[in-house]
């Protein structure tokens, strides 16, 4: 068989290209710290990598949902803290108004309660972004407002809806406290009644003060529920974080590379490229032909 110089040159060029491709692949693996660059590198490993990467992305999305829900509950809880503080002030004022000695101060006490009520209304109708904290799934109207006389007027719309977010493949969690928990507590009715009595020159009745106490307890229950929700979300975030770390470790093991081995192989590929270059140069300068039998 006669092997021409051109044929040998072609073969060396083919080998040179293959060696260059191998060198590039090794360099990329070292740079990315991953043994898998394309599906053909390792079909089984690639499919496992795709699966793990998808799980990591999904788990991170769930964690983001949990964080958003926790942030919303944090804002709701801060608003409730203000509500309970002002409600306490109203209860103290209503109790003090029972003292006949200060009957001349009823208008002043009534105004003080209106000021506290205004703060309560402002917090119950507060927003987080474009969403009312206690508006349920209704984003078009405030849950409660003040009339011209400084008394509370509850919205006639339904604010009982729950906004839910997905925290796993089969778990959804609400991120809001339904407005009905506050609107149906009797808080606004009991405060309005006390204001009406004081403005009429009368001290709050025992029934009115009992109504205040009952409504206040309901608000405390709602506040406690919000605290439990935040703790639950914190636990869920912790679980999701651990899952993400676990999936990330598994992905790293699938894509793990042997740096010393690849570094040595990279040196070998460099050496082969140098030899091929020299041989190609020699053939290009040579006028003789090579015969193989």
C-alpha positions in Angstrom: 0.0 0.0 0.0 1.4 3.4 -1.0 0.9 6.2 1.5 1.4 9.6 0.0 2.6 12.6 1.8 -0.8 14.2 1.3 -2.5 11.3 3.0 -0.2 11.4 5.9 -0.7 15.1 6.2 -4.5 14.7 6.2 -4.2 12.1 9.0 -2.0 14.3 11.1 -4.4 17.1 10.6 -7.3 14.9 11.7 -5.4 13.8 14.8 -4.3 17.4 15.5 -8.0 18.5 15.4 -9.0 15.7 17.7 -6.3 16.5 20.2 -7.3 20.2 20.1 -10.9 19.3 20.8 -9.8 17.1 23.7 -7.6 19.9 25.1 -10.5 22.4 24.8 -12.9 20.0 26.6 -10.4 19.4 29.5 -9.8 23.2 29.8 -13.5 23.8 29.9 -14.0 21.1 32.6 -11.3 22.6 34.7 -12.7 26.1 34.2 -16.2 25.2 35.1 -15.3 22.5 37.7 -17.7 20.2 36.0 -17.2 16.9 34.1 -20.3 17.4 32.1 -20.6 20.0 29.4 -22.9 18.3 26.9 -25.3 15.4 27.1 -23.0 13.2 25.1 -20.2 13.5 27.7 -22.2 11.3 30.1 -25.8 10.6 29.2 -26.7 9.1 32.6 -24.9 11.8 34.5 -26.3 14.6 32.3 -29.9 13.4 32.9 -29.2 13.2 36.6 -27.7 16.7 36.5 -30.8 18.1 34.7 -33.1 16.5 37.3 -31.1 17.8 40.2 -30.8 21.3 38.7 -34.6 21.3 38.2 -35.1 20.3 41.9 -32.8 23.0 43.0 -34.6 25.7 41.0 -38.0 24.5 42.2 -36.9 24.4 45.8 -35.5 27.9 45.6 -38.8 29.1 44.2 -40.6 27.5 47.1 -38.2 29.2 49.5 -38.8 32.5 47.8 -42.6 32.0 48.2 -42.1 31.2 51.9 -40.0 34.3 52.4 -42.6 36.5 50.6 -45.3 35.0 52.8 -43.3 35.6 55.9 -42.6 39.2 54.9 -46.3 39.7 54.4 -47.1 38.2 57.8 -44.4 40.4 59.4 -46.0 43.5 58.1 -49.4 42.2 59.2 -48.1 41.5 62.7 -46.6 45.0 63.0 -49.9 46.5 62.0 -51.7 44.3 64.6 -49.2 45.4 67.3 -50.2 49.0 66.6 -53.9 48.0 66.6 -53.6 46.3 70.0 -51.7 49.2 71.5 -54.3 51.7 70.5 -57.1 49.3 71.5 -55.5 49.2 75.0 -55.5 53.0 75.2 -59.2 53.0 74.2 -60.0 50.4 77.0 -58.2 52.5 79.6 -60.0 55.6 78.5 -63.4 53.8 78.6 -62.7 52.6 82.1 -61.5 56.0 83.3 -64.7 57.6 81.8 -66.7 55.6 84.3 -65.5 58.0 87.0 -68.3 60.6 87.5 -65.8 63.2 88.7 -64.5 63.6 85.1 -67.9 63.8 83.4 -67.0 67.2 82.0 -64.1 65.6 80.2 -66.2 63.2 78.1 -65.8 65.2 74.9 -62.0 65.2 75.4 -62.0 61.4 76.1 -64.2 60.8 73.1 -61.7 62.7 70.9 -58.8 60.7 72.4 -60.6 57.5 71.5 -61.3 58.8 68.0 -57.6 59.5 67.6 -56.8 55.9 68.6 -59.6 54.6 66.4 -58.1 56.6 63.5 -54.7 54.8 64.0 -56.5 51.5 64.2 -58.3 52.1 60.9 -55.1 53.2 59.3 -53.3 50.0 60.3 -56.2 47.7 59.4 -56.3 49.3 55.9 -52.6 49.4 55.5 -51.0 47.9 52.4 -48.0 45.8 51.5 -47.1 46.8 47.9 -50.5 47.0 46.1 -52.2 44.6 48.4 -54.2 45.4 51.6 -52.8 43.5 54.5 -56.3 42.6 55.7 -58.1 42.9 52.4 -58.3 39.2 51.7 -58.4 38.8 47.9 -60.1 42.1 47.3 -57.6 44.7 46.2 -60.1 47.4 45.2 -61.3 48.9 48.5 -60.1 49.6 52.0 -61.4 47.2 54.6 -62.5 50.0 56.9 -62.6 53.8 56.8 -63.7 56.8 59.0 -66.8 58.8 58.4 -67.1 62.5 58.9 -67.8 62.0 62.6 -64.7 60.1 63.2 -66.3 56.7 63.5 -65.4 53.5 61.8 -67.2 52.3 58.7 -66.5 48.8 57.6 -66.4 47.9 53.9 -69.5 46.0 52.7 -67.3 44.0 50.3 -66.0 40.5 51.1 -62.5 40.6 52.7 -62.4 37.1 53.9 -60.4 35.6 51.1 -57.0 33.8 51.6 -54.1 34.3 49.3 -52.1 31.1 49.1 -48.6 30.3 47.8 -47.1 26.9 47.0 -44.3 25.8 49.3 -43.9 22.2 48.0 -45.4 19.9 45.5 -48.4 19.3 47.7 -48.4 22.1 50.3 -49.9 25.5 49.9 -49.9 28.1 52.7 -51.9 31.3 53.1 -49.8 34.5 53.2 -52.5 36.7 54.7 -54.8 37.1 57.7 -58.3 37.3 56.3 -59.8 40.8 56.9 -62.9 39.1 58.3 -60.9 38.1 61.4 -60.7 41.7 62.3 -63.9 43.1 60.7 -66.1 40.5 62.4 -64.4 40.7 65.8 -66.8 43.4 67.0 -63.9 45.8 67.5 -65.2 48.7 65.5 -68.8 48.4 66.7 -67.8 48.4 70.3 -65.5 51.4 69.9 -68.2 53.3 67.9 -70.7 52.6 70.7 -68.4 54.0 73.4 -67.8 57.2 71.3 -71.6 57.6 70.9 -72.1 57.3 74.7 -69.4 59.8 75.6 -70.6 62.3 73.0 -74.1 62.0 74.5 -72.6 62.9 77.9 -72.9 59.4 79.3 -70.1 57.0 80.5 -69.6 53.7 78.8 -72.0 51.0 80.1 -70.7 47.7 81.6 -72.0 46.0 78.5 -70.0 48.3 76.3 -66.9 47.8 78.3 -67.4 44.0 78.2 -67.9 44.2 74.4 -64.5 46.0 74.2 -62.8 43.3 76.2 -64.4 40.5 74.1 -63.3 42.2 70.9 -59.8 42.8 72.3 -59.4 39.1 73.1 -60.3 38.2 69.6 -57.7 40.5 68.2 -55.1 38.9 70.5 -56.1 35.5 69.1 -55.6 36.8 65.6 -52.2 38.2 66.6 -51.2 34.8 68.2 -52.3 33.0 64.9 -50.0 35.4 62.9 -47.1 34.6 65.2 -47.7 30.8 64.8 -47.8 31.3 61.0 -44.5 33.1 61.0 -42.9 30.3 63.1 -44.3 27.7 60.7 -42.9 29.6 57.7 -39.5 29.9 59.3 -39.4 26.1 59.8 -40.5 25.5 56.2 -37.7 27.9 55.0 -35.2 25.9 57.1 -36.4 22.6 55.5 -36.2 24.1 52.0 -32.8 25.5 52.6 -31.5 22.0 53.8 -33.1 20.4 50.7 -31.4 23.0 48.4 -28.0 22.3 50.1 -28.6 18.5 49.7 -29.5 18.7 46.0 -26.5 21.1 45.4 -24.1 18.6 47.0 -25.6 15.7 45.0 -25.2 17.8 41.8 -21.6 18.6 42.7 -20.8 14.9 43.1 -22.4 14.0 39.8 -20.3 16.7 38.0 -17.2 16.1 40.1 -13.9 16.2 38.3 -10.5 14.8 39.2 -8.4 18.0 39.0 -4.9 16.3 39.2 -5.8 13.7 36.6 -7.3 16.3 34.2 -4.3 18.6 34.7 -1.9 15.8 33.8 -4.0 14.9 30.8 -4.0 18.5 29.7 -0.2 18.5 29.7 -0.2 15.3 27.6 -2.5 16.9 25.1 -0.3 19.9 24.9 2.7 17.7 24.3 0.8 15.8 21.5 -0.1 19.0 19.9 3.5 20.1 19.9 4.7 16.8 18.3 1.9 17.0 15.7 2.9 20.5 14.8 6.5 19.6 14.4 5.7 16.6 12.2 3.4 18.6 10.0 6.1 21.2 9.6 8.6 18.5 8.6 6.3 17.0 6.0 5.6 20.5 4.6 9.3 21.1 4.1 10.2 17.6 2.8 10.2 16.8 -0.9 10.5 13.0 -0.3 7.6 10.5 -0.3 7.0 7.8 2.2 6.3 4.3 1.0 4.8 1.6 3.3 4.5 -2.0 2.2 
